[in-house]
Amino acid sequence: MRNDVVDMRNGPSLPSQDVATLLAALVSDARRVQSVSLTCGTVWIKRHGDKGRRLIVAAQNAAARLFRLPFMRPSPAETAEGMVKRDLRRIAQFSQAGVPTASVIYSSGSAIVLSDIAPTVHQQLKSLRDDKPVEHDRLLVFCCSELGRLHAAGLCHGRPYPRDMFIRDERLGFIDFEEEPEAVMPMETAQARDLLLLFLQLSDRASDRKTTQDRAFGAWAAAAPKAAIAELRKITRSTGRFLWLARLIGRIHMGRDLRQFILATTYLTTMFNG
């Protein structure tokens, strides 16, 4: 190794001046997510903390049991160190399967430093929405197609939102592996939940909603395991029980989350019921 380069935890080597800048940022700031400009480009510090996490997990578990919705069960509660290990483990799983992820530059007990993957799919969708609606919706369909491809490889993401996706070499990449639903439910259930979570976003964002929903679901189902499709049917049957209540609440106040639920669940319910 050259004298001016320091290797940080098996990640890409950094010039010594970048190491000093990065270490200073790690100890001088407490923001959960922080960008740092280095001579080699921008990197991101992601800090994990367990403050309040166990209460959230307990509440979500209680709700899943109360409403008999097992797919809502949260990933196991972890300490900050446990969350870092989970993130690193899942990044390695995806990388080994050939799925693009951010590069791990450094990791400590409660923080990870990752390479920049900008622009995210969310940023691309935002730039396309007004001026190029056809390309915008095509990108949404691509995301569902690639999610099906991920599921066919025996993986799931846990929170497949556009802000946690990027495109590299015509493949969809993923970041933010904080969730691990397959630890608390069968893989096919976790994969079906993946599609539902992405469909919540897609159904609200699409310019040509029905056409995009049809194309997106077809693209996912063409690649996804049959077991995941069967689980999605069961999940849709369960969530469909709450459509009447959601619509009733929507007459009083239609928030974004409620609108997403109504749009996605209405489509999937209708589609599975023929």
Backbone as CSV, one residue per row, in Angstrom:
resi,resn,N_x,N_y,N_z,CA_x,CA_y,CA_z,C_x,C_y,C_z
1,MET,0.845,-1.196,0.000,0.000,0.000,0.000,0.879,1.245,0.000
2,ARG,0.531,2.206,-0.833,1.321,3.426,-0.872,1.171,4.182,0.439
3,ASN,2.150,5.028,0.758,2.141,5.769,2.005,0.987,6.764,2.099
4,ASP,0.487,7.250,0.936,-0.550,8.278,0.976,-1.953,7.702,0.923
5,VAL,-2.069,6.396,1.022,-3.381,5.763,0.932,-3.600,4.885,2.158
6,VAL,-4.810,4.970,2.705,-5.167,4.151,3.864,-6.357,3.287,3.497
7,ASP,-6.287,1.989,3.781,-7.380,1.065,3.489,-8.298,1.003,4.700
8,MET,-9.597,1.275,4.516,-10.534,1.325,5.631,-11.493,0.140,5.584
9,ARG,-11.281,-0.832,6.437,-12.183,-1.958,6.622,-12.566,-2.656,5.322
10,ASN,-11.622,-2.978,4.508,-11.849,-3.753,3.302,-12.645,-3.021,2.231
11,GLY,-12.961,-1.754,2.444,-13.641,-0.977,1.428,-12.621,-0.371,0.487
12,PRO,-13.083,0.525,-0.418,-12.149,1.187,-1.321,-11.092,1.958,-0.545
13,SER,-9.883,1.985,-1.055,-8.801,2.720,-0.404,-9.014,4.213,-0.566
14,LEU,-8.685,4.968,0.475,-8.842,6.424,0.456,-7.496,7.094,0.682
15,PRO,-7.262,8.222,0.015,-6.063,9.005,0.315,-6.076,9.423,1.781
16,SER,-4.912,9.585,2.381,-4.823,9.881,3.809,-5.558,11.167,4.195
17,GLN,-5.559,12.185,3.291,-6.281,13.418,3.639,-7.784,13.186,3.703
18,ASP,-8.292,12.258,2.862,-9.717,11.928,2.916,-10.048,11.158,4.185
19,VAL,-9.141,10.303,4.612,-9.347,9.556,5.852,-9.487,10.525,7.019
20,ALA,-8.626,11.536,7.061,-8.678,12.522,8.149,-9.995,13.286,8.126
21,THR,-10.447,13.684,6.939,-11.714,14.413,6.807,-12.879,13.543,7.252
22,LEU,-12.868,12.289,6.836,-13.956,11.373,7.161,-14.011,11.073,8.656
23,LEU,-12.869,10.803,9.257,-12.844,10.516,10.686,-13.283,11.721,11.505
24,ALA,-12.914,12.922,11.056,-13.350,14.138,11.747,-14.862,14.278,11.678
25,ALA,-15.453,13.955,10.529,-16.908,14.037,10.380,-17.608,13.000,11.259
26,LEU,-17.017,11.830,11.367,-17.620,10.768,12.169,-17.724,11.140,13.648
27,VAL,-16.737,11.861,14.154,-16.718,12.170,15.589,-17.283,13.540,15.923
28,SER,-17.500,14.391,14.911,-17.926,15.763,15.200,-19.397,16.034,14.915
29,ASP,-20.115,15.049,14.412,-21.509,15.260,14.042,-22.334,14.098,14.567
30,ALA,-23.639,14.317,14.711,-24.506,13.255,15.235,-25.716,13.020,14.344
31,ARG,-25.762,13.663,13.180,-26.896,13.463,12.285,-26.981,12.010,11.842
32,ARG,-28.209,11.521,11.664,-28.379,10.124,11.280,-27.791,9.847,9.905
33,VAL,-28.027,10.750,8.972,-27.466,10.619,7.627,-26.732,11.909,7.293
34,GLN,-25.520,11.783,6.825,-24.679,12.966,6.565,-23.820,12.723,5.333
35,SER,-23.784,13.688,4.438,-22.904,13.594,3.279,-21.581,14.291,3.595
36,VAL,-20.496,13.727,3.071,-19.164,14.294,3.278,-18.468,14.361,1.924
37,SER,-17.948,15.522,1.583,-17.241,15.701,0.316,-15.762,15.381,0.499
38,LEU,-15.277,14.425,-0.262,-13.876,14.028,-0.236,-13.257,14.296,-1.603
39,THR,-11.952,14.178,-1.700,-11.310,14.391,-2.996,-11.746,13.343,-4.015
40,CYS,-12.157,12.176,-3.525,-12.598,11.096,-4.409,-14.080,11.190,-4.737
41,GLY,-14.774,12.159,-4.157,-16.204,12.314,-4.399,-16.981,12.352,-3.089
42,THR,-18.292,12.305,-3.212,-19.158,12.354,-2.034,-19.358,10.968,-1.448
43,VAL,-19.316,10.868,-0.133,-19.672,9.638,0.578,-20.748,9.978,1.592
44,TRP,-21.398,8.950,2.090,-22.505,9.147,3.032,-22.249,8.395,4.322
45,ILE,-22.409,9.088,5.425,-22.334,8.456,6.741,-23.745,8.142,7.197
46,LYS,-23.968,6.909,7.566,-25.276,6.481,8.052,-25.096,5.972,9.478
47,ARG,-25.668,6.688,10.433,-25.530,6.319,11.836,-26.780,5.589,12.306
48,HIS,-26.574,4.517,13.026,-27.689,3.752,13.578,-27.836,4.070,15.064
49,GLY,-29.067,4.069,15.523,-29.352,4.251,16.943,-30.567,3.424,17.312
50,ASP,-30.643,2.975,18.554,-31.774,2.144,18.966,-32.757,2.897,19.856
51,LYS,-32.610,4.217,19.941,-33.516,5.004,20.768,-34.946,4.924,20.240
52,GLY,-35.831,4.386,21.047,-37.241,4.293,20.679,-37.578,3.153,19.746
53,ARG,-36.576,2.461,19.214,-36.818,1.408,18.233,-37.614,0.250,18.832
54,ARG,-37.281,-0.150,20.044,-37.957,-1.296,20.645,-39.431,-1.005,20.910
55,LEU,-39.757,0.232,21.259,-41.160,0.589,21.465,-41.936,0.535,20.157
56,ILE,-41.314,1.003,19.078,-41.957,0.963,17.763,-42.205,-0.476,17.329
57,VAL,-41.204,-1.326,17.517,-41.335,-2.736,17.153,-42.454,-3.402,17.960
58,ALA,-42.514,-3.115,19.260,-43.557,-3.695,20.110,-44.944,-3.243,19.666
59,ALA,-45.074,-1.959,19.342,-46.373,-1.434,18.903,-46.794,-2.049,17.577
60,GLN,-45.848,-2.205,16.655,-46.182,-2.785,15.352,-46.540,-4.255,15.476
61,ASN,-45.851,-4.967,16.362,-46.196,-6.370,16.616,-47.598,-6.491,17.184
62,ALA,-47.941,-5.601,18.112,-49.274,-5.618,18.721,-50.347,-5.356,17.672
63,ALA,-50.097,-4.399,16.764,-51.062,-4.093,15.707,-51.223,-5.266,14.750
64,ALA,-50.123,-5.938,14.425,-50.186,-7.084,13.521,-51.023,-8.204,14.120
65,ARG,-50.874,-8.414,15.437,-51.671,-9.450,16.096,-53.136,-9.041,16.216
66,LEU,-53.378,-7.785,16.575,-54.738,-7.295,16.781,-55.569,-7.394,15.505
67,PHE,-54.976,-6.988,14.382,-55.718,-6.979,13.117,-55.499,-8.243,12.289
68,ARG,-54.776,-9.197,12.874,-54.503,-10.472,12.203,-53.882,-10.254,10.821
69,LEU,-52.808,-9.466,10.823,-52.067,-9.161,9.604,-50.595,-9.517,9.828
70,PRO,-50.243,-10.790,9.734,-48.876,-11.224,10.052,-47.804,-10.603,9.160
71,PHE,-48.169,-10.190,7.954,-47.173,-9.584,7.075,-46.740,-8.207,7.572
72,MET,-47.462,-7.656,8.554,-47.100,-6.364,9.130,-46.063,-6.486,10.238
73,ARG,-45.705,-7.703,10.602,-44.748,-7.875,11.693,-43.430,-7.193,11.351
74,PRO,-42.874,-6.434,12.286,-41.619,-5.724,12.027,-40.419,-6.648,12.137
75,SER,-39.327,-6.201,11.582,-38.073,-6.936,11.743,-37.669,-6.918,13.214
76,PRO,-36.905,-7.908,13.669,-36.507,-7.956,15.078,-35.798,-6.678,15.514
77,ALA,-36.079,-6.242,16.744,-35.397,-5.059,17.295,-33.929,-5.389,17.505
78,GLU,-33.067,-4.437,17.196,-31.626,-4.623,17.342,-31.012,-3.399,18.007
79,THR,-29.865,-3.595,18.604,-29.068,-2.469,19.081,-28.475,-1.751,17.868
80,ALA,-27.839,-0.608,18.099,-27.183,0.105,17.001,-26.142,-0.789,16.328
81,GLU,-25.395,-1.527,17.137,-24.377,-2.415,16.579,-25.032,-3.538,15.772
82,GLY,-26.161,-4.024,16.259,-26.884,-5.074,15.537,-27.431,-4.582,14.211
83,MET,-27.886,-3.322,14.172,-28.386,-2.748,12.932,-27.267,-2.601,11.904
84,VAL,-26.076,-2.219,12.351,-24.944,-2.123,11.441,-24.622,-3.504,10.858
85,LYS,-24.594,-4.515,11.711,-24.294,-5.871,11.248,-25.359,-6.349,10.248
86,ARG,-26.622,-6.014,10.517,-27.689,-6.393,9.594,-27.501,-5.718,8.243
87,ASP,-27.224,-4.426,8.285,-27.002,-3.657,7.052,-25.860,-4.275,6.244
88,LEU,-24.745,-4.540,6.904,-23.583,-5.097,6.220,-23.864,-6.501,5.677
89,ARG,-24.568,-7.305,6.462,-24.877,-8.670,6.025,-25.753,-8.671,4.783
90,ARG,-26.747,-7.789,4.761,-27.669,-7.767,3.631,-27.029,-7.133,2.394
91,ILE,-26.168,-6.153,2.589,-25.417,-5.598,1.462,-24.589,-6.710,0.815
92,ALA,-23.946,-7.524,1.638,-23.132,-8.624,1.115,-23.992,-9.634,0.365
93,GLN,-25.179,-9.949,0.895,-26.085,-10.891,0.223,-26.467,-10.397,-1.163
94,PHE,-26.839,-9.130,-1.244,-27.254,-8.570,-2.525,-26.074,-8.535,-3.501
95,SER,-24.931,-8.122,-3.020,-23.755,-8.041,-3.890,-23.380,-9.418,-4.438
96,GLN,-23.421,-10.424,-3.582,-23.084,-11.778,-4.010,-24.066,-12.315,-5.041
97,ALA,-25.309,-11.805,-5.016,-26.321,-12.218,-5.985,-26.270,-11.378,-7.256
98,GLY,-25.311,-10.453,-7.331,-25.171,-9.636,-8.521,-26.096,-8.436,-8.575
99,VAL,-26.704,-8.089,-7.443,-27.608,-6.935,-7.378,-26.799,-5.719,-6.956
100,PRO,-26.864,-4.611,-7.711,-26.072,-3.426,-7.357,-26.429,-2.881,-5.976
101,THR,-25.420,-2.481,-5.234,-25.591,-1.819,-3.942,-24.508,-0.745,-3.827
102,ALA,-24.618,0.083,-2.803,-23.544,1.040,-2.523,-22.333,0.279,-1.982
103,SER,-21.150,0.817,-2.221,-19.924,0.211,-1.686,-19.738,0.631,-0.230
104,VAL,-19.345,-0.322,0.593,-19.050,-0.025,1.993,-17.610,0.451,2.093
105,ILE,-17.427,1.688,2.490,-16.095,2.271,2.599,-15.520,2.062,3.992
106,TYR,-16.394,2.105,4.991,-15.936,1.972,6.376,-17.137,1.620,7.242
107,SER,-16.904,0.899,8.311,-17.962,0.637,9.286,-17.370,0.626,10.681
108,SER,-18.167,1.109,11.637,-17.761,1.097,13.040,-18.891,0.460,13.831
109,GLY,-18.866,0.604,15.132,-19.896,-0.023,15.948,-21.296,0.447,15.654
110,SER,-21.470,1.710,15.288,-22.820,2.232,15.086,-22.970,3.053,13.813
111,ALA,-21.993,3.016,12.921,-22.067,3.819,11.700,-21.465,3.073,10.515
112,ILE,-21.968,3.416,9.337,-21.464,2.868,8.086,-21.190,4.043,7.153
113,VAL,-20.117,3.960,6.407,-19.816,4.958,5.382,-19.968,4.279,4.026
114,LEU,-20.820,4.872,3.184,-21.162,4.270,1.899,-20.832,5.201,0.745
115,SER,-20.573,4.611,-0.403,-20.336,5.399,-1.603,-21.634,6.055,-2.064
116,ASP,-21.501,7.110,-2.834,-22.659,7.833,-3.358,-23.272,7.054,-4.517
117,ILE,-24.600,6.970,-4.561,-25.278,6.249,-5.641,-26.214,7.165,-6.424
118,ALA,-26.139,8.472,-6.179,-27.034,9.433,-6.822,-26.915,9.341,-8.353
119,PRO,-28.048,9.565,-9.049,-29.350,9.927,-8.488,-30.148,8.696,-8.084
120,THR,-30.976,8.846,-7.077,-31.876,7.770,-6.703,-33.027,7.709,-7.700
121,VAL,-33.772,6.619,-7.677,-34.956,6.511,-8.539,-35.960,7.603,-8.186
122,HIS,-36.069,7.916,-6.905,-36.971,8.992,-6.484,-36.602,10.303,-7.182
123,GLN,-35.324,10.615,-7.225,-34.880,11.849,-7.871,-35.158,11.817,-9.374
124,GLN,-34.971,10.665,-9.989,-35.244,10.538,-11.419,-36.737,10.687,-11.713
125,LEU,-37.567,10.073,-10.884,-39.013,10.192,-11.072,-39.463,11.646,-10.937
126,LYS,-38.892,12.324,-9.983,-39.255,13.731,-9.751,-38.915,14.593,-10.965
127,SER,-37.787,14.315,-11.602,-37.379,15.114,-12.756,-38.189,14.783,-14.008
128,LEU,-38.761,13.581,-14.060,-39.517,13.149,-15.237,-41.008,13.449,-15.152
129,ARG,-41.528,13.592,-13.962,-42.971,13.596,-13.739,-43.721,14.611,-14.610
130,ASP,-43.300,15.848,-14.620,-44.061,16.896,-15.304,-43.837,16.923,-16.807
131,ASP,-42.593,16.743,-17.237,-42.267,16.924,-18.653,-42.249,15.633,-19.463
132,LYS,-42.008,14.505,-18.795,-41.899,13.230,-19.511,-42.694,12.147,-18.781
133,PRO,-44.026,12.276,-18.744,-44.845,11.327,-17.987,-44.750,9.884,-18.477
134,VAL,-44.540,9.693,-19.787,-44.429,8.331,-20.314,-43.162,7.663,-19.778
135,GLU,-42.037,8.396,-19.812,-40.795,7.854,-19.270,-40.902,7.655,-17.761
136,HIS,-41.612,8.551,-17.102,-41.834,8.450,-15.657,-42.517,7.127,-15.322
137,ASP,-43.599,6.825,-16.024,-44.339,5.600,-15.734,-43.568,4.364,-16.178
138,ARG,-42.773,4.509,-17.249,-41.948,3.385,-17.694,-40.928,3.012,-16.621
139,LEU,-40.406,4.007,-15.927,-39.451,3.760,-14.853,-40.119,3.032,-13.689
140,LEU,-41.351,3.377,-13.376,-42.082,2.676,-12.324,-42.275,1.200,-12.685
141,VAL,-42.608,0.942,-13.942,-42.785,-0.443,-14.398,-41.456,-1.191,-14.314
142,PHE,-40.369,-0.531,-14.701,-39.040,-1.137,-14.623,-38.715,-1.552,-13.190
143,CYS,-39.065,-0.712,-12.236,-38.791,-1.024,-10.830,-39.525,-2.289,-10.404
144,CYS,-40.769,-2.448,-10.835,-41.524,-3.648,-10.485,-40.940,-4.879,-11.171
145,SER,-40.518,-4.707,-12.404,-39.898,-5.817,-13.124,-38.627,-6.283,-12.411
146,GLU,-37.798,-5.322,-12.002,-36.557,-5.652,-11.313,-36.802,-6.211,-9.915
147,LEU,-37.886,-5.777,-9.284,-38.235,-6.349,-7.980,-38.599,-7.823,-8.144
148,GLY,-39.330,-8.135,-9.206,-39.636,-9.535,-9.484,-38.375,-10.346,-9.727
149,ARG,-37.416,-9.742,-10.408,-36.136,-10.400,-10.660,-35.381,-10.642,-9.358
150,LEU,-35.456,-9.674,-8.447,-34.837,-9.833,-7.135,-35.478,-10.986,-6.381
151,HIS,-36.796,-11.055,-6.417,-37.519,-12.122,-5.726,-37.211,-13.488,-6.341
152,ALA,-37.068,-13.531,-7.652,-36.732,-14.789,-8.315,-35.366,-15.296,-7.871
153,ALA,-34.503,-14.374,-7.423,-33.169,-14.749,-6.931,-33.208,-15.195,-5.468
154,GLY,-34.410,-15.227,-4.884,-34.542,-15.686,-3.506,-34.281,-14.624,-2.469
155,LEU,-34.397,-13.340,-2.855,-34.144,-12.230,-1.943,-35.391,-11.364,-1.792
156,CYS,-35.364,-10.515,-0.775,-36.373,-9.467,-0.629,-35.663,-8.259,-0.030
157,HIS,-36.257,-7.089,-0.197,-35.620,-5.885,0.319,-36.177,-5.496,1.676
158,GLY,-37.477,-5.481,1.821,-38.106,-5.120,3.081,-38.717,-3.735,3.086
159,ARG,-38.141,-2.818,2.287,-38.681,-1.460,2.187,-38.324,-0.889,0.814
160,PRO,-38.898,-1.453,-0.252,-38.514,-1.052,-1.607,-39.168,0.247,-2.050
161,TYR,-38.690,1.350,-1.506,-39.191,2.665,-1.880,-38.245,3.267,-2.920
162,PRO,-38.754,4.115,-3.823,-37.897,4.731,-4.846,-36.687,5.477,-4.280
163,ARG,-36.800,6.019,-3.071,-35.656,6.731,-2.498,-34.537,5.768,-2.108
164,ASP,-34.852,4.477,-2.027,-33.854,3.473,-1.667,-33.414,2.650,-2.870
165,MET,-33.624,3.183,-4.071,-33.271,2.489,-5.310,-32.423,3.397,-6.194
166,PHE,-31.631,2.779,-7.047,-30.868,3.511,-8.053,-30.645,2.574,-9.232
167,ILE,-30.173,3.108,-10.332,-29.946,2.305,-11.535,-28.463,2.332,-11.890
168,ARG,-27.926,1.142,-12.105,-26.522,1.012,-12.509,-26.419,-0.084,-13.554
169,ASP,-25.876,0.250,-14.714,-25.696,-0.727,-15.792,-27.016,-1.427,-16.131
170,GLU,-28.080,-0.633,-16.216,-29.412,-1.116,-16.594,-29.973,-2.134,-15.612
171,ARG,-29.495,-2.116,-14.407,-30.040,-2.944,-13.332,-30.479,-2.051,-12.191
172,LEU,-31.488,-2.475,-11.471,-31.958,-1.728,-10.309,-31.119,-2.101,-9.099
173,GLY,-30.579,-1.080,-8.436,-29.804,-1.300,-7.233,-30.573,-0.852,-6.005
174,PHE,-30.147,-1.310,-4.841,-30.858,-1.031,-3.600,-29.891,-0.567,-2.512
175,ILE,-30.401,0.297,-1.636,-29.667,0.728,-0.453,-30.608,0.636,0.747
176,ASP,-30.098,0.991,1.931,-30.878,1.022,3.174,-31.523,-0.328,3.490
177,PHE,-30.698,-1.226,4.017,-31.154,-2.579,4.331,-31.466,-2.727,5.819
178,GLU,-32.256,-1.814,6.342,-32.576,-1.843,7.764,-33.625,-2.892,8.113
179,GLU,-34.434,-3.257,7.134,-35.480,-4.243,7.378,-35.000,-5.634,6.989
180,GLU,-35.483,-6.631,7.701,-35.172,-8.031,7.399,-36.429,-8.861,7.672
181,PRO,-37.480,-8.656,6.868,-38.759,-9.309,7.150,-38.697,-10.830,7.096
182,GLU,-37.769,-11.376,6.299,-37.687,-12.838,6.212,-37.248,-13.469,7.523
183,ALA,-36.814,-12.645,8.496,-36.450,-13.164,9.812,-37.680,-13.463,10.661
184,VAL,-38.834,-12.897,10.296,-40.041,-13.070,11.110,-41.219,-13.615,10.307
185,MET,-41.007,-13.916,9.038,-42.086,-14.456,8.203,-41.473,-15.243,7.053
186,PRO,-42.238,-16.119,6.410,-41.704,-16.868,5.267,-41.234,-15.918,4.162
187,MET,-40.236,-16.346,3.404,-39.699,-15.497,2.347,-40.773,-15.068,1.358
188,GLU,-41.684,-15.986,0.999,-42.708,-15.625,0.020,-43.648,-14.533,0.548
189,THR,-43.868,-14.525,1.863,-44.686,-13.470,2.454,-43.939,-12.146,2.421
190,ALA,-42.650,-12.189,2.733,-41.829,-10.979,2.693,-41.756,-10.421,1.280
191,GLN,-41.684,-11.292,0.290,-41.629,-10.837,-1.098,-42.958,-10.223,-1.533
192,ALA,-44.063,-10.826,-1.124,-45.377,-10.262,-1.442,-45.533,-8.892,-0.785
193,ARG,-45.041,-8.757,0.429,-45.096,-7.468,1.115,-44.254,-6.432,0.378
194,ASP,-43.104,-6.853,-0.145,-42.283,-5.966,-0.964,-43.100,-5.349,-2.094
195,LEU,-43.799,-6.211,-2.827,-44.574,-5.722,-3.967,-45.670,-4.775,-3.510
196,LEU,-46.330,-5.111,-2.409,-47.390,-4.242,-1.896,-46.832,-2.875,-1.526
197,LEU,-45.694,-2.832,-0.852,-45.105,-1.560,-0.445,-44.703,-0.711,-1.659
198,LEU,-44.148,-1.357,-2.684,-43.801,-0.610,-3.889,-45.062,-0.149,-4.615
199,PHE,-46.098,-0.980,-4.592,-47.340,-0.632,-5.280,-48.056,0.536,-4.604
200,LEU,-47.883,0.683,-3.297,-48.433,1.854,-2.621,-47.855,3.132,-3.218
201,GLN,-46.545,3.112,-3.452,-45.869,4.266,-4.038,-46.272,4.452,-5.500
202,LEU,-46.228,3.374,-6.250,-46.511,3.429,-7.683,-47.921,3.917,-7.976
203,SER,-48.900,3.407,-7.243,-50.296,3.745,-7.522,-50.589,5.219,-7.305
204,ASP,-49.843,5.840,-6.404,-50.025,7.265,-6.134,-49.245,8.125,-7.119
205,ARG,-48.094,7.629,-7.580,-47.204,8.421,-8.426,-47.570,8.380,-9.908
206,ALA,-48.097,7.266,-10.390,-48.266,7.043,-11.826,-49.090,8.137,-12.496
207,SER,-48.637,8.563,-13.659,-49.383,9.560,-14.430,-50.607,8.911,-15.071
208,ASP,-50.397,7.764,-15.710,-51.492,6.974,-16.285,-51.686,5.780,-15.362
209,ARG,-52.489,5.979,-14.328,-52.506,5.049,-13.205,-52.875,3.622,-13.602
210,LYS,-54.036,3.412,-14.178,-54.507,2.038,-14.442,-53.567,1.311,-15.403
211,THR,-53.166,1.975,-16.475,-52.265,1.334,-17.428,-50.944,0.964,-16.768
212,THR,-50.411,1.860,-15.961,-49.138,1.605,-15.292,-49.280,0.506,-14.253
213,GLN,-50.368,0.495,-13.513,-50.603,-0.579,-12.557,-50.645,-1.932,-13.260
214,ASP,-51.362,-2.008,-14.375,-51.457,-3.265,-15.123,-50.087,-3.730,-15.600
215,ARG,-49.338,-2.817,-16.200,-48.027,-3.173,-16.745,-47.047,-3.527,-15.627
216,ALA,-47.102,-2.788,-14.533,-46.172,-3.015,-13.427,-46.438,-4.353,-12.748
217,PHE,-47.693,-4.640,-12.471,-47.990,-5.924,-11.830,-47.611,-7.074,-12.751
218,GLY,-47.930,-6.942,-14.038,-47.572,-7.998,-14.983,-46.075,-8.214,-15.057
219,ALA,-45.310,-7.127,-15.004,-43.845,-7.225,-15.070,-43.299,-7.928,-13.838
220,TRP,-43.845,-7.622,-12.660,-43.399,-8.293,-11.438,-43.783,-9.771,-11.469
221,ALA,-45.051,-10.050,-11.800,-45.550,-11.425,-11.763,-44.860,-12.319,-12.783
222,ALA,-44.363,-11.735,-13.871,-43.685,-12.535,-14.889,-42.390,-13.140,-14.372
223,ALA,-41.785,-12.493,-13.367,-40.511,-12.978,-12.831,-40.630,-13.546,-11.427
224,ALA,-41.586,-13.074,-10.655,-41.689,-13.437,-9.237,-42.066,-14.909,-9.044
225,PRO,-41.638,-15.505,-7.937,-42.031,-16.888,-7.628,-43.541,-17.020,-7.481
226,LYS,-44.082,-18.147,-7.891,-45.524,-18.369,-7.782,-45.989,-18.290,-6.330
227,ALA,-45.140,-18.721,-5.408,-45.510,-18.684,-3.992,-45.707,-17.252,-3.520
228,ALA,-44.900,-16.320,-4.029,-45.036,-14.916,-3.646,-46.330,-14.327,-4.196
229,ILE,-46.694,-14.723,-5.418,-47.948,-14.244,-6.010,-49.138,-14.761,-5.199
230,ALA,-49.074,-16.029,-4.789,-50.146,-16.609,-3.976,-50.250,-15.895,-2.632
231,GLU,-49.106,-15.542,-2.034,-49.121,-14.825,-0.762,-49.694,-13.426,-0.928
232,LEU,-49.386,-12.791,-2.058,-49.938,-11.456,-2.304,-51.454,-11.507,-2.390
233,ARG,-51.986,-12.562,-2.969,-53.439,-12.726,-3.029,-54.033,-12.784,-1.615
234,LYS,-53.362,-13.535,-0.723,-53.833,-13.635,0.661,-53.749,-12.289,1.375
235,ILE,-52.641,-11.586,1.176,-52.464,-10.281,1.809,-53.524,-9.309,1.327
236,THR,-53.782,-9.333,0.023,-54.792,-8.438,-0.551,-56.164,-8.733,0.020
237,ARG,-56.460,-10.006,0.215,-57.748,-10.375,0.809,-57.864,-9.822,2.228
238,SER,-56.749,-9.848,2.955,-56.764,-9.337,4.333,-56.886,-7.815,4.376
239,THR,-56.075,-7.116,3.570,-56.123,-5.654,3.590,-57.412,-5.120,2.982
240,GLY,-57.994,-5.886,2.057,-59.244,-5.454,1.440,-60.378,-5.312,2.432
241,ARG,-60.267,-5.990,3.572,-61.314,-5.886,4.603,-61.419,-4.486,5.177
242,PHE,-60.351,-3.694,5.014,-60.322,-2.363,5.623,-60.588,-1.240,4.619
243,LEU,-60.909,-1.609,3.382,-61.135,-0.580,2.372,-62.315,0.331,2.723
244,TRP,-63.378,-0.273,3.232,-64.558,0.537,3.551,-64.235,1.579,4.618
245,LEU,-63.435,1.158,5.607,-63.068,2.071,6.683,-62.136,3.166,6.154
246,ALA,-61.202,2.776,5.306,-60.270,3.761,4.740,-61.019,4.808,3.926
247,ARG,-61.989,4.362,3.145,-62.758,5.305,2.333,-63.615,6.215,3.204
248,LEU,-64.123,5.664,4.293,-64.921,6.471,5.215,-64.066,7.555,5.861
249,ILE,-62.884,7.169,6.324,-61.976,8.148,6.920,-61.551,9.176,5.873
250,GLY,-61.374,8.712,4.628,-60.944,9.602,3.566,-61.934,10.717,3.265
251,ARG,-63.187,10.501,3.571,-64.184,11.554,3.367,-63.977,12.715,4.332
252,ILE,-63.342,12.402,5.458,-63.069,13.433,6.454,-61.698,14.056,6.214
253,HIS,-60.719,13.194,6.012,-59.351,13.688,5.752,-58.603,12.646,4.938
254,MET,-58.186,13.027,3.724,-57.477,12.115,2.834,-55.981,12.437,2.848
255,GLY,-55.258,11.811,3.766,-53.812,11.979,3.807,-53.145,11.136,2.734
256,ARG,-51.867,11.369,2.514,-51.161,10.657,1.450,-51.106,9.155,1.698
257,ASP,-50.793,8.742,2.919,-50.702,7.312,3.221,-52.040,6.623,2.992
258,LEU,-53.113,7.283,3.385,-54.444,6.705,3.206,-54.779,6.597,1.722
259,ARG,-54.457,7.628,0.959,-54.719,7.605,-0.486,-53.937,6.477,-1.155
260,GLN,-52.685,6.302,-0.765,-51.882,5.231,-1.329,-52.507,3.870,-1.026
261,PHE,-52.948,3.694,0.203,-53.567,2.423,0.595,-54.816,2.150,-0.236
262,ILE,-55.664,3.147,-0.381,-56.911,2.969,-1.124,-56.636,2.646,-2.594
263,LEU,-55.744,3.392,-3.218,-55.467,3.193,-4.640,-54.855,1.819,-4.905
264,ALA,-53.855,1.435,-4.111,-53.173,0.158,-4.335,-54.067,-1.017,-3.985
265,THR,-54.743,-0.952,-2.858,-55.574,-2.068,-2.410,-56.790,-2.251,-3.307
266,THR,-57.377,-1.167,-3.760,-58.520,-1.262,-4.682,-58.106,-1.966,-5.965
267,TYR,-56.955,-1.575,-6.515,-56.493,-2.217,-7.752,-56.230,-3.702,-7.536
268,LEU,-55.446,-4.038,-6.504,-55.077,-5.437,-6.294,-56.284,-6.298,-5.964
269,THR,-57.212,-5.764,-5.187,-58.426,-6.509,-4.856,-59.230,-6.807,-6.109
270,THR,-59.414,-5.796,-6.935,-60.167,-5.970,-8.180,-59.461,-6.944,-9.112
271,MET,-58.137,-6.830,-9.202,-57.373,-7.682,-10.097,-57.440,-9.148,-9.681
272,PHE,-57.308,-9.424,-8.394,-57.331,-10.815,-7.940,-58.741,-11.403,-7.944
273,ASN,-59.743,-10.542,-7.824,-61.115,-11.038,-7.837,-61.680,-11.158,-9.239
274,GLY,-60.846,-10.787,-10.222,-61.227,-10.970,-11.610,-62.212,-9.975,-12.135
